Amino acid sequence: TRLQGDWSSDVCSSDLVNKNKTIPVQVIVRESCQVCDAVLMKLSSYIRRGGNIDVDIFNIDINRQLPGNRQGFITPAVWVNDQLWYFGDFSLDEFHLKIKAITPHPKSKIHA
């Protein structure tokens, strides 16, 4: 499953090359995980508010084949740019600050 967002409204015209670049986010979830549902809702909300992320969701109850060195023992697990950022729930404000730090022209504020 994939969720996508775009910061394009926040990118100035001289930066059109960067407007379609998205940060890859992978989320490992399972069916009966309420925290997983909450994390997916946060990421979906982040995208709706302009977050420039591309989310791939891996449900280990459906498909046990995970990318790279990912594990499915603790869910949810959130990987950004091939780095583990979170096990479990997280603050959307903190997430935005971390995304902003790795984005060339980030939106300065997001309303969670």
PABAKE-760752 format. One record per residue: residue number from 1; residue in three letters; x, y, z of N, C-alpha, C, O, CB in turn. Coordinates in steps of 0.2 Angstrom, whole numbers, always signed. Glycine has a CB too. Layout:
+-----+------+-------+-------+-------+-------+-------+-------+-------+-------+-------+-------+-------+-------+-------+-------+-------+
:  nr : rest :   nxx :   nyy :   nzz :  caxx :  cayy :  cazz :   cxx :   cyy :   czz :   oxx :   oyy :   ozz :  cbxx :  cbyy :  cbzz :
+-----+------+-------+-------+-------+-------+-------+-------+-------+-------+-------+-------+-------+-------+-------+-------+-------+
: NUM :  ALA :     X :     Y :     Z :     X :     Y :     Z :     X :     Y :     Z :     X :     Y :     Z :     X :     Y :     Z :
...
+-----+------+-------+-------+-------+-------+-------+-------+-------+-------+-------+-------+-------+-------+-------+-------+-------+
This chain:
+-----+------+-------+-------+-------+-------+-------+-------+-------+-------+-------+-------+-------+-------+-------+-------+-------+
:  nr : rest :   nxx :   nyy :   nzz :  caxx :  cayy :  cazz :   cxx :   cyy :   czz :   oxx :   oyy :   ozz :  cbxx :  cbyy :  cbzz :
+-----+------+-------+-------+-------+-------+-------+-------+-------+-------+-------+-------+-------+-------+-------+-------+-------+
:   1 :  THR :    +4 :    -6 :    +0 :    +0 :    +0 :    +0 :    +4 :    +6 :    +0 :   +10 :    +6 :    +3 :    -5 :    +0 :    +6 :
:   2 :  ARG :    +2 :   +12 :    -3 :    +6 :   +17 :    -4 :    +2 :   +24 :    -2 :    -3 :   +24 :    -5 :   +10 :   +18 :   -11 :
:   3 :  LEU :    +5 :   +28 :    +1 :    +3 :   +35 :    +3 :    +8 :   +40 :    +0 :   +14 :   +39 :    +1 :    +1 :   +36 :   +10 :
:   4 :  GLN :    +5 :   +45 :    -3 :   +10 :   +50 :    -6 :    +8 :   +57 :    -4 :    +2 :   +59 :    -4 :   +11 :   +49 :   -14 :
:   5 :  GLY :   +13 :   +62 :    -4 :   +11 :   +69 :    -2 :   +16 :   +73 :    -6 :   +21 :   +70 :    -9 :   +12 :   +70 :    +5 :
:   6 :  ASP :   +15 :   +79 :    -6 :   +19 :   +84 :   -10 :   +19 :   +91 :    -7 :   +14 :   +93 :    -5 :   +17 :   +84 :   -18 :
:   7 :  TRP :   +25 :   +94 :    -7 :   +26 :  +101 :    -4 :   +25 :  +106 :    -9 :   +27 :  +112 :    -8 :   +32 :  +101 :    +0 :
:   8 :  SER :   +23 :  +104 :   -15 :   +23 :  +109 :   -21 :   +20 :  +116 :   -20 :   +23 :  +120 :   -23 :   +19 :  +106 :   -27 :
:   9 :  SER :   +15 :  +117 :   -16 :   +13 :  +123 :   -14 :   +18 :  +128 :   -11 :   +17 :  +134 :   -10 :    +6 :  +123 :   -10 :
:  10 :  ASP :   +23 :  +124 :    -8 :   +28 :  +128 :    -4 :   +35 :  +129 :    -7 :   +39 :  +132 :    -5 :   +29 :  +124 :    +3 :
:  11 :  VAL :   +35 :  +126 :   -14 :   +41 :  +127 :   -17 :   +41 :  +133 :   -22 :   +36 :  +133 :   -26 :   +42 :  +120 :   -21 :
:  12 :  CYS :   +46 :  +137 :   -22 :   +46 :  +143 :   -27 :   +47 :  +140 :   -34 :   +50 :  +135 :   -35 :   +51 :  +148 :   -24 :
:  13 :  SER :   +46 :  +144 :   -39 :   +46 :  +142 :   -46 :   +53 :  +140 :   -48 :   +54 :  +136 :   -52 :   +43 :  +148 :   -50 :
:  14 :  SER :   +58 :  +143 :   -45 :   +65 :  +142 :   -47 :   +67 :  +135 :   -45 :   +72 :  +132 :   -47 :   +70 :  +147 :   -44 :
:  15 :  ASP :   +63 :  +132 :   -40 :   +65 :  +125 :   -37 :   +60 :  +120 :   -40 :   +59 :  +115 :   -36 :   +64 :  +126 :   -30 :
:  16 :  LEU :   +57 :  +121 :   -46 :   +53 :  +116 :   -49 :   +56 :  +109 :   -49 :   +52 :  +104 :   -49 :   +50 :  +118 :   -55 :
:  17 :  VAL :   +62 :  +108 :   -50 :   +65 :  +102 :   -51 :   +64 :   +98 :   -44 :   +64 :   +92 :   -44 :   +73 :  +103 :   -52 :
:  18 :  ASN :   +65 :  +101 :   -38 :   +64 :   +98 :   -32 :   +57 :   +97 :   -30 :   +56 :   +93 :   -25 :   +67 :  +102 :   -27 :
:  19 :  LYS :   +52 :   +99 :   -33 :   +45 :   +99 :   -30 :   +42 :   +92 :   -30 :   +38 :   +90 :   -26 :   +41 :  +103 :   -34 :
:  20 :  ASN :   +45 :   +88 :   -35 :   +42 :   +81 :   -35 :   +46 :   +76 :   -31 :   +45 :   +70 :   -31 :   +42 :   +79 :   -42 :
:  21 :  LYS :   +52 :   +78 :   -28 :   +56 :   +74 :   -24 :   +52 :   +72 :   -17 :   +50 :   +77 :   -14 :   +63 :   +77 :   -22 :
:  22 :  THR :   +52 :   +66 :   -16 :   +48 :   +64 :   -10 :   +53 :   +60 :    -5 :   +58 :   +57 :    -8 :   +42 :   +60 :   -11 :
:  23 :  ILE :   +52 :   +60 :    +1 :   +56 :   +56 :    +6 :   +53 :   +49 :    +7 :   +47 :   +49 :    +8 :   +57 :   +60 :   +13 :
:  24 :  PRO :   +57 :   +44 :    +5 :   +54 :   +37 :    +6 :   +53 :   +35 :   +14 :   +57 :   +36 :   +18 :   +58 :   +32 :    +3 :
:  25 :  VAL :   +47 :   +33 :   +15 :   +45 :   +31 :   +22 :   +42 :   +24 :   +21 :   +38 :   +23 :   +17 :   +40 :   +36 :   +25 :
:  26 :  GLN :   +45 :   +19 :   +25 :   +42 :   +13 :   +25 :   +39 :   +11 :   +32 :   +42 :   +13 :   +37 :   +47 :    +7 :   +24 :
:  27 :  VAL :   +33 :    +9 :   +33 :   +30 :    +7 :   +39 :   +28 :    +0 :   +39 :   +25 :    -3 :   +35 :   +24 :   +12 :   +40 :
:  28 :  ILE :   +31 :    -4 :   +44 :   +29 :   -11 :   +45 :   +23 :   -11 :   +51 :   +24 :    -9 :   +56 :   +35 :   -15 :   +47 :
:  29 :  VAL :   +18 :   -14 :   +49 :   +12 :   -15 :   +53 :   +10 :   -22 :   +53 :   +12 :   -26 :   +50 :    +6 :   -10 :   +50 :
:  30 :  ARG :    +5 :   -23 :   +58 :    +1 :   -29 :   +58 :    -6 :   -28 :   +59 :    -8 :   -22 :   +61 :    +4 :   -34 :   +64 :
:  31 :  GLU :   -11 :   -33 :   +57 :   -18 :   -32 :   +57 :   -21 :   -30 :   +64 :   -25 :   -25 :   +64 :   -21 :   -38 :   +55 :
:  32 :  SER :   -19 :   -33 :   +69 :   -22 :   -31 :   +75 :   -19 :   -26 :   +80 :   -20 :   -26 :   +86 :   -23 :   -38 :   +79 :
:  33 :  CYS :   -15 :   -22 :   +76 :   -11 :   -17 :   +80 :   -15 :   -10 :   +80 :   -15 :    -7 :   +75 :    -4 :   -16 :   +77 :
:  34 :  GLN :   -17 :    -8 :   +85 :   -21 :    -1 :   +86 :   -16 :    +5 :   +85 :   -17 :   +10 :   +82 :   -25 :    -1 :   +92 :
:  35 :  VAL :   -10 :    +4 :   +88 :    -5 :    +9 :   +87 :    -3 :   +10 :   +80 :    -1 :   +15 :   +78 :    +2 :    +7 :   +92 :
:  36 :  CYS :    -2 :    +4 :   +76 :    -1 :    +4 :   +69 :    -6 :    +9 :   +66 :    -4 :   +13 :   +61 :    -1 :    -3 :   +66 :
:  37 :  ASP :   -12 :    +8 :   +67 :   -18 :   +12 :   +64 :   -17 :   +19 :   +66 :   -18 :   +23 :   +61 :   -25 :    +9 :   +66 :
:  38 :  ALA :   -15 :   +20 :   +72 :   -14 :   +27 :   +74 :    -8 :   +31 :   +70 :    -9 :   +36 :   +68 :   -13 :   +28 :   +81 :
:  39 :  VAL :    -3 :   +27 :   +69 :    +3 :   +29 :   +65 :    +1 :   +31 :   +58 :    +3 :   +36 :   +55 :    +9 :   +24 :   +66 :
:  40 :  LEU :    -2 :   +26 :   +55 :    -4 :   +27 :   +48 :    -9 :   +33 :   +47 :    -9 :   +36 :   +42 :    -8 :   +20 :   +45 :
:  41 :  MET :   -13 :   +34 :   +52 :   -18 :   +40 :   +52 :   -13 :   +46 :   +52 :   -15 :   +51 :   +49 :   -23 :   +40 :   +58 :
:  42 :  LYS :    -8 :   +46 :   +57 :    -4 :   +52 :   +57 :    +0 :   +54 :   +51 :    +0 :   +59 :   +48 :    +1 :   +51 :   +63 :
:  43 :  LEU :    +2 :   +48 :   +48 :    +6 :   +49 :   +41 :    +1 :   +51 :   +36 :    +3 :   +56 :   +32 :   +10 :   +43 :   +39 :
:  44 :  SER :    -5 :   +49 :   +36 :   -10 :   +51 :   +31 :   -11 :   +58 :   +32 :   -12 :   +62 :   +27 :   -16 :   +46 :   +31 :
:  45 :  SER :   -12 :   +60 :   +38 :   -14 :   +67 :   +40 :    -8 :   +72 :   +38 :    -9 :   +77 :   +35 :   -15 :   +68 :   +47 :
:  46 :  TYR :    -2 :   +69 :   +39 :    +4 :   +73 :   +37 :    +4 :   +74 :   +29 :    +6 :   +80 :   +27 :   +11 :   +69 :   +39 :
:  47 :  ILE :    +3 :   +69 :   +26 :    +3 :   +70 :   +18 :    -3 :   +75 :   +16 :    -2 :   +79 :   +12 :    +1 :   +63 :   +15 :
:  48 :  ARG :    -9 :   +74 :   +19 :   -14 :   +79 :   +17 :   -13 :   +86 :   +19 :   -15 :   +91 :   +16 :   -21 :   +77 :   +21 :
:  49 :  ARG :    -8 :   +87 :   +24 :    -7 :   +94 :   +26 :    +0 :   +97 :   +22 :    +2 :  +102 :   +23 :    -5 :   +94 :   +33 :
:  50 :  GLY :    +2 :   +93 :   +17 :    +7 :   +95 :   +13 :   +14 :   +91 :   +14 :   +19 :   +93 :   +11 :    +8 :  +102 :   +14 :
:  51 :  GLY :   +14 :   +86 :   +18 :   +20 :   +82 :   +19 :   +23 :   +79 :   +13 :   +19 :   +75 :    +9 :   +19 :   +77 :   +24 :
:  52 :  ASN :   +29 :   +80 :   +11 :   +32 :   +78 :    +5 :   +35 :   +71 :    +6 :   +41 :   +70 :    +6 :   +37 :   +83 :    +2 :
:  53 :  ILE :   +31 :   +66 :    +8 :   +34 :   +59 :    +9 :   +30 :   +54 :    +5 :   +24 :   +55 :    +3 :   +33 :   +57 :   +17 :
:  54 :  ASP :   +33 :   +49 :    +4 :   +30 :   +43 :    +0 :   +31 :   +37 :    +4 :   +36 :   +34 :    +6 :   +34 :   +42 :    -7 :
:  55 :  VAL :   +25 :   +35 :    +7 :   +24 :   +30 :   +12 :   +23 :   +23 :    +9 :   +18 :   +22 :    +5 :   +19 :   +31 :   +17 :
:  56 :  ASP :   +27 :   +18 :   +10 :   +25 :   +11 :    +8 :   +24 :    +7 :   +15 :   +27 :    +8 :   +20 :   +32 :    +8 :    +5 :
:  57 :  ILE :   +18 :    +4 :   +15 :   +16 :    +0 :   +20 :   +17 :    -7 :   +19 :   +15 :   -10 :   +14 :    +8 :    +2 :   +22 :
:  58 :  PHE :   +20 :   -11 :   +24 :   +21 :   -18 :   +24 :   +17 :   -21 :   +30 :   +19 :   -20 :   +36 :   +29 :   -19 :   +24 :
:  59 :  ASN :   +12 :   -25 :   +28 :    +8 :   -28 :   +33 :   +11 :   -35 :   +34 :   +10 :   -39 :   +29 :    +1 :   -28 :   +32 :
:  60 :  ILE :   +14 :   -37 :   +40 :   +17 :   -43 :   +40 :   +12 :   -49 :   +41 :   +14 :   -55 :   +41 :   +22 :   -43 :   +46 :
:  61 :  ASP :    +6 :   -47 :   +43 :    +1 :   -53 :   +43 :    -1 :   -55 :   +36 :    -4 :   -60 :   +35 :    -5 :   -50 :   +47 :
:  62 :  ILE :    +0 :   -51 :   +31 :    -2 :   -52 :   +24 :    +4 :   -55 :   +20 :    +4 :   -60 :   +17 :    -5 :   -46 :   +21 :
:  63 :  ASN :   +10 :   -51 :   +21 :   +16 :   -53 :   +17 :   +22 :   -53 :   +22 :   +23 :   -47 :   +25 :   +17 :   -48 :   +11 :
:  64 :  ARG :   +25 :   -58 :   +23 :   +31 :   -58 :   +28 :   +37 :   -56 :   +25 :   +42 :   -56 :   +28 :   +31 :   -65 :   +31 :
:  65 :  GLN :   +37 :   -55 :   +18 :   +43 :   -53 :   +15 :   +44 :   -45 :   +16 :   +40 :   -41 :   +13 :   +43 :   -54 :    +7 :
:  66 :  LEU :   +49 :   -43 :   +20 :   +50 :   -36 :   +21 :   +57 :   -34 :   +18 :   +61 :   -38 :   +16 :   +52 :   -35 :   +29 :
:  67 :  PRO :   +57 :   -28 :   +16 :   +63 :   -25 :   +12 :   +69 :   -25 :   +17 :   +69 :   -24 :   +23 :   +61 :   -18 :    +9 :
:  68 :  GLY :   +75 :   -26 :   +13 :   +81 :   -25 :   +17 :   +82 :   -28 :   +23 :   +80 :   -34 :   +24 :   +82 :   -17 :   +18 :
:  69 :  ASN :   +85 :   -25 :   +28 :   +86 :   -28 :   +35 :   +81 :   -26 :   +40 :   +82 :   -26 :   +46 :   +93 :   -25 :   +37 :
:  70 :  ARG :   +75 :   -25 :   +37 :   +69 :   -24 :   +42 :   +67 :   -30 :   +45 :   +68 :   -36 :   +43 :   +63 :   -21 :   +38 :
:  71 :  GLN :   +64 :   -29 :   +51 :   +61 :   -35 :   +55 :   +54 :   -33 :   +57 :   +52 :   -27 :   +56 :   +65 :   -36 :   +62 :
:  72 :  GLY :   +50 :   -38 :   +59 :   +43 :   -37 :   +60 :   +41 :   -39 :   +67 :   +36 :   -40 :   +69 :   +39 :   -41 :   +55 :
:  73 :  PHE :   +46 :   -39 :   +72 :   +45 :   -41 :   +79 :   +41 :   -36 :   +82 :   +37 :   -37 :   +86 :   +51 :   -43 :   +82 :
:  74 :  ILE :   +43 :   -30 :   +81 :   +40 :   -24 :   +84 :   +36 :   -20 :   +79 :   +39 :   -18 :   +74 :   +45 :   -20 :   +88 :
:  75 :  THR :   +30 :   -19 :   +80 :   +26 :   -15 :   +76 :   +22 :    -9 :   +80 :   +20 :   -10 :   +85 :   +21 :   -19 :   +71 :
:  76 :  PRO :   +21 :    -4 :   +76 :   +24 :    -2 :   +70 :   +31 :    +0 :   +70 :   +34 :    +2 :   +76 :   +20 :    +4 :   +67 :
:  77 :  ALA :   +34 :    -1 :   +65 :   +41 :    +2 :   +64 :   +41 :    +7 :   +58 :   +39 :    +5 :   +53 :   +46 :    -4 :   +63 :
:  78 :  VAL :   +44 :   +12 :   +59 :   +44 :   +18 :   +54 :   +51 :   +19 :   +52 :   +56 :   +21 :   +56 :   +41 :   +24 :   +57 :
:  79 :  TRP :   +53 :   +18 :   +45 :   +59 :   +19 :   +42 :   +59 :   +24 :   +38 :   +54 :   +25 :   +34 :   +62 :   +12 :   +39 :
:  80 :  VAL :   +64 :   +29 :   +38 :   +64 :   +35 :   +34 :   +71 :   +35 :   +30 :   +76 :   +35 :   +34 :   +63 :   +41 :   +37 :
:  81 :  ASN :   +71 :   +35 :   +24 :   +78 :   +35 :   +20 :   +82 :   +29 :   +23 :   +88 :   +30 :   +24 :   +81 :   +42 :   +21 :
:  82 :  ASP :   +79 :   +23 :   +23 :   +83 :   +17 :   +25 :   +86 :   +18 :   +32 :   +90 :   +14 :   +34 :   +88 :   +16 :   +21 :
:  83 :  GLN :   +83 :   +22 :   +37 :   +85 :   +22 :   +44 :   +79 :   +22 :   +48 :   +74 :   +24 :   +47 :   +89 :   +29 :   +45 :
:  84 :  LEU :   +80 :   +18 :   +53 :   +74 :   +17 :   +58 :   +74 :   +23 :   +62 :   +78 :   +25 :   +66 :   +76 :   +10 :   +63 :
:  85 :  TRP :   +68 :   +26 :   +62 :   +66 :   +32 :   +66 :   +62 :   +30 :   +72 :   +63 :   +33 :   +77 :   +62 :   +37 :   +61 :
:  86 :  TYR :   +57 :   +26 :   +71 :   +53 :   +25 :   +77 :   +50 :   +17 :   +77 :   +49 :   +14 :   +72 :   +47 :   +29 :   +76 :
:  87 :  PHE :   +50 :   +15 :   +83 :   +46 :    +9 :   +85 :   +40 :   +12 :   +89 :   +41 :   +16 :   +94 :   +50 :    +4 :   +89 :
:  88 :  GLY :   +34 :   +10 :   +87 :   +28 :   +13 :   +91 :   +26 :   +20 :   +88 :   +28 :   +22 :   +83 :   +29 :   +13 :   +98 :
:  89 :  ASP :   +22 :   +23 :   +92 :   +19 :   +29 :   +91 :   +25 :   +35 :   +91 :   +30 :   +34 :   +94 :   +14 :   +31 :   +95 :
:  90 :  PHE :   +23 :   +41 :   +88 :   +28 :   +46 :   +88 :   +24 :   +53 :   +88 :   +18 :   +53 :   +86 :   +33 :   +46 :   +83 :
:  91 :  SER :   +28 :   +58 :   +89 :   +25 :   +65 :   +89 :   +25 :   +67 :   +82 :   +31 :   +67 :   +79 :   +29 :   +70 :   +94 :
:  92 :  LEU :   +20 :   +70 :   +79 :   +20 :   +72 :   +72 :   +24 :   +78 :   +71 :   +27 :   +79 :   +66 :   +13 :   +74 :   +70 :
:  93 :  ASP :   +24 :   +83 :   +76 :   +29 :   +88 :   +76 :   +36 :   +86 :   +76 :   +40 :   +89 :   +72 :   +27 :   +93 :   +82 :
:  94 :  GLU :   +38 :   +82 :   +80 :   +45 :   +79 :   +80 :   +47 :   +76 :   +73 :   +52 :   +77 :   +70 :   +46 :   +74 :   +85 :
:  95 :  PHE :   +42 :   +72 :   +70 :   +43 :   +69 :   +64 :   +44 :   +75 :   +58 :   +48 :   +74 :   +54 :   +37 :   +65 :   +62 :
:  96 :  HIS :   +40 :   +80 :   +59 :   +41 :   +85 :   +54 :   +48 :   +89 :   +54 :   +51 :   +90 :   +49 :   +35 :   +91 :   +55 :
:  97 :  LEU :   +50 :   +90 :   +60 :   +56 :   +93 :   +61 :   +62 :   +89 :   +59 :   +67 :   +91 :   +56 :   +58 :   +94 :   +69 :
:  98 :  LYS :   +61 :   +82 :   +59 :   +66 :   +77 :   +57 :   +66 :   +77 :   +49 :   +71 :   +77 :   +46 :   +65 :   +70 :   +60 :
:  99 :  ILE :   +60 :   +77 :   +46 :   +59 :   +78 :   +39 :   +62 :   +84 :   +36 :   +66 :   +84 :   +31 :   +52 :   +77 :   +37 :
: 100 :  LYS :   +60 :   +89 :   +40 :   +63 :   +96 :   +38 :   +70 :   +96 :   +37 :   +73 :  +100 :   +33 :   +60 :  +102 :   +42 :
: 101 :  ALA :   +74 :   +93 :   +42 :   +81 :   +93 :   +42 :   +84 :   +89 :   +36 :   +90 :   +90 :   +35 :   +83 :   +90 :   +49 :
: 102 :  ILE :   +80 :   +85 :   +33 :   +83 :   +81 :   +27 :   +80 :   +83 :   +21 :   +82 :   +80 :   +16 :   +82 :   +74 :   +29 :
: 103 :  THR :   +76 :   +88 :   +21 :   +73 :   +91 :   +15 :   +76 :   +97 :   +12 :   +77 :  +102 :   +16 :   +65 :   +92 :   +16 :
: 104 :  PRO :   +78 :   +97 :    +6 :   +81 :  +103 :    +3 :   +77 :  +110 :    +4 :   +80 :  +115 :    +6 :   +83 :  +102 :    -4 :
: 105 :  HIS :   +71 :  +110 :    +3 :   +67 :  +116 :    +3 :   +60 :  +114 :    +7 :   +55 :  +114 :    +4 :   +65 :  +119 :    -4 :
: 106 :  PRO :   +61 :  +113 :   +14 :   +55 :  +110 :   +17 :   +50 :  +116 :   +19 :   +51 :  +122 :   +19 :   +57 :  +107 :   +24 :
: 107 :  LYS :   +44 :  +114 :   +20 :   +38 :  +118 :   +22 :   +40 :  +120 :   +29 :   +42 :  +116 :   +33 :   +31 :  +115 :   +22 :
: 108 :  SER :   +40 :  +126 :   +31 :   +42 :  +128 :   +38 :   +38 :  +126 :   +44 :   +40 :  +125 :   +49 :   +43 :  +136 :   +38 :
: 109 :  LYS :   +31 :  +125 :   +42 :   +27 :  +124 :   +48 :   +22 :  +119 :   +45 :   +19 :  +119 :   +40 :   +24 :  +130 :   +50 :
: 110 :  ILE :   +20 :  +114 :   +50 :   +14 :  +110 :   +48 :    +9 :  +110 :   +54 :   +12 :  +110 :   +60 :   +16 :  +103 :   +47 :
: 111 :  HIS :    +3 :  +110 :   +53 :    -2 :  +110 :   +58 :    -5 :  +103 :   +59 :    -9 :  +101 :   +55 :    -8 :  +115 :   +56 :
: 112 :  ALA :    -2 :  +100 :   +65 :    -4 :   +93 :   +66 :   -11 :   +93 :   +69 :   -14 :   +88 :   +70 :    +0 :   +90 :   +71 :
+-----+------+-------+-------+-------+-------+-------+-------+-------+-------+-------+-------+-------+-------+-------+-------+-------+
